Amino acid sequence: MITVRLVFVTDENLIGHDLSMRLPEPTILEVVCKNFNNTLGTGTVSPLKIGFTKGRHLYLSFLVTALRNADQYGRTVHYSFLLGDKVQK
């Protein structure tokens, strides 16, 4: 089992937005979302490959919508996990 954690960061020195992933522990995937504070939404253009499960690729896709001042009022996250084709050995 893996835990997916979305981490939202506001970086005033960054123009636009940025997305990165890291593994702080073997079973925790952190998706770091910088400047995901747009009221119209910011998200993945195509699904992110995040691993394997039961012999198939596992993908994550999401859209984040900020509520006014995102750091103060929060965000709404719409997400989907997708299974790809079986991985050939």
ROLO-950605 format. One line per 5 residues: their letters; for each residue x, y, z of C-alpha. Coordinates in steps of 0.05 Angstrom, whole numbers. Example, Ala and Ser with C-alpha at 12.3 -4.5 7.8 and 13.67 -1.06 7.14 Angstrom:
2
as	246:-90:156; 273:-21:143;
//
This chain:
89
mitvr	0:0:0; 24:70:-16; 2:137:13; -3:195:-36; 4:263:-2;
lvfvt	-8:328:-39; 35:384:-11; 16:455:-31; 70:508:-31; 65:582:-48;
denli	130:608:-79; 126:683:-96; 193:678:-133; 164:627:-182; 126:652:-243;
ghdls	71:604:-259; 66:536:-225; 109:474:-217; 98:401:-198; 149:351:-171;
mrlpe	147:284:-135; 190:255:-80; 191:193:-35; 205:215:37; 192:143:58;
ptile	186:79:17; 110:78:23; 96:153:19; 93:191:-47; 92:267:-39;
vvckn	67:307:-98; 92:378:-87; 47:429:-121; 78:499:-124; 31:558:-137;
fnntl	-31:516:-148; -74:576:-128; -114:591:-190; -190:597:-180; -200:569:-250;
gtgtv	-159:507:-233; -89:479:-241; -73:406:-252; -40:351:-292; -44:355:-367;
splki	-35:280:-373; -35:226:-319; 28:218:-277; 58:148:-274; 66:137:-199;
gftkg	81:62:-194; 56:-8:-204; 1:-49:-173; -19:-121:-188; 26:-122:-249;
rhlyl	-2:-59:-280; 21:13:-285; -13:60:-235; -27:133:-255; -53:195:-219;
sflvt	-90:253:-251; -117:313:-213; -145:384:-217; -138:434:-160; -185:494:-155;
alrna	-167:548:-105; -221:581:-62; -205:656:-62; -140:661:-21; -120:587:-25;
dqygr	-73:590:34; -128:617:79; -192:585:51; -166:521:21; -172:483:-45;
tvhys	-217:432:-77; -181:372:-107; -212:327:-160; -170:265:-171; -170:198:-208;
fllgd	-126:137:-202; -120:99:-268; -94:30:-284; -53:19:-346; -40:-44:-386;
kvqk	-6:-104:-354; 69:-98:-351; 104:-150:-394; 160:-187:-358;
//
